[in-house]
């Protein structure tokens, strides 16, 4: 089966762009989740909402802080995509 090199390149670049955009936000959620889990295990507090609220708040703040970088990365990707045709 033959694959068009341009299609493979476009899929690869789109996956890399999505990974680069999502990685900082997901990493912040993982770090906060680990910290909250550590605090919960030390204090023996097992409230389910205690884990979700800080993670969601942190991920929203990180996404808002990185919004200019995210927009720049998407603009670079769009420019690269449109220059191929």
C-alpha positions as CSV (number, residue, x, y, z in Angstrom):
1,X,0.0,0.0,0.0
2,X,1.4,3.4,-1.1
3,X,1.0,6.5,1.1
4,X,1.3,10.0,-0.2
5,X,4.3,11.6,1.6
6,X,2.5,14.9,1.9
7,X,-0.4,13.2,3.7
8,X,1.9,11.5,6.1
9,X,3.8,14.7,6.7
10,X,0.6,16.6,7.4
11,X,-0.7,14.0,9.9
12,X,2.7,13.9,11.6
13,X,2.9,17.7,11.9
14,X,-0.7,18.0,13.2
15,X,-0.1,15.3,15.9
16,X,3.1,17.0,17.0
17,X,1.4,20.4,17.1
18,X,-1.4,19.0,19.2
19,X,1.1,17.3,21.5
20,X,3.1,20.5,22.0
21,X,0.0,22.5,22.7
22,X,-1.6,20.0,25.1
23,X,1.6,18.9,27.0
24,X,2.1,21.9,29.3
25,X,-1.6,21.9,30.3
26,X,-1.7,18.2,31.0
27,X,1.6,18.3,32.8
28,X,0.3,21.0,35.1
29,X,-2.8,18.9,35.8
30,X,-0.6,15.8,36.6
31,X,1.6,17.8,39.0
32,X,-1.3,19.3,40.9
33,X,-3.0,15.9,41.0
34,X,0.0,14.3,42.5
35,X,0.4,17.1,45.1
36,X,-3.3,16.9,46.0
37,X,-3.1,13.1,46.3
38,X,-0.1,13.5,48.5
39,X,-1.9,15.9,50.8
40,X,-5.0,13.7,50.9
41,X,-2.9,10.6,51.8
42,X,-1.1,12.5,54.6
43,X,-4.3,14.1,56.0
44,X,-6.6,11.1,55.4
45,X,-9.1,13.3,53.6
46,X,-10.8,11.4,50.9
47,X,-13.1,14.0,49.3
48,X,-13.5,13.5,45.5
49,X,-14.1,17.1,44.8
50,X,-10.8,18.0,46.4
51,X,-9.0,16.4,43.5
52,X,-10.9,17.9,40.7
53,X,-11.3,21.6,41.6
54,X,-7.5,22.3,42.0
55,X,-6.7,20.4,38.8
56,X,-9.3,22.1,36.7
57,X,-8.4,25.6,38.1
58,X,-4.7,25.0,37.5
59,X,-5.2,23.7,34.0
60,X,-7.4,26.7,33.1
61,X,-4.9,29.1,34.5
62,X,-2.0,27.5,32.6
63,X,-4.0,27.5,29.4
64,X,-4.9,31.1,29.9
65,X,-1.3,32.0,30.6
66,X,0.0,30.1,27.5
67,X,-2.8,31.4,25.2
68,X,-0.5,33.7,23.2
69,X,2.0,30.9,22.7
70,X,-0.7,28.5,21.7
71,X,-2.1,31.0,19.2
72,X,1.4,31.6,17.8
73,X,2.0,27.8,17.4
74,X,-1.4,27.4,15.7
75,X,-0.6,30.3,13.3
76,X,2.8,28.8,12.5
77,X,1.1,25.4,11.8
78,X,-1.5,27.1,9.6
79,X,1.1,29.0,7.7
80,X,3.1,25.8,7.1
81,X,0.0,24.0,6.1
82,X,-1.1,26.6,3.6
83,X,2.4,27.0,2.1
84,X,2.3,23.3,1.0
85,X,-0.5,23.8,-1.5
